[in-house]
């Protein structure tokens, strides 16, 4: 499965669960940068002001150095961040949080 297909599956799951989220499109188009380097793919807003950040990767996909650093910064601030290689990873994270 491709990373974009996995991302679609996760987004569909979040929508079915009525979880509010934002897709972070990170990159450069022309002279304009969108998002911050390394920012996770999805930012979920949960009850009680909690957040879950989701980075999607295929089974053999690896985090870039920028992604590793961004995730480390988020965790140091107390945010929950997961690297989802399957929709089940998101389900498990949400079971603990919601």
PyMOL commands that set and color helices and strands:
alter all, ss='L'
color gray80, all
select helices_A, chain A and resi 3-16+47-49+65-76+87-97
alter helices_A, ss='H'
color red, helices_A
select strands_A, chain A and resi 20-23+27-29+32-34+42-46+50-56+80-84
alter strands_A, ss='S'
color yellow, strands_A
deselect
rebuild
show_as cartoon
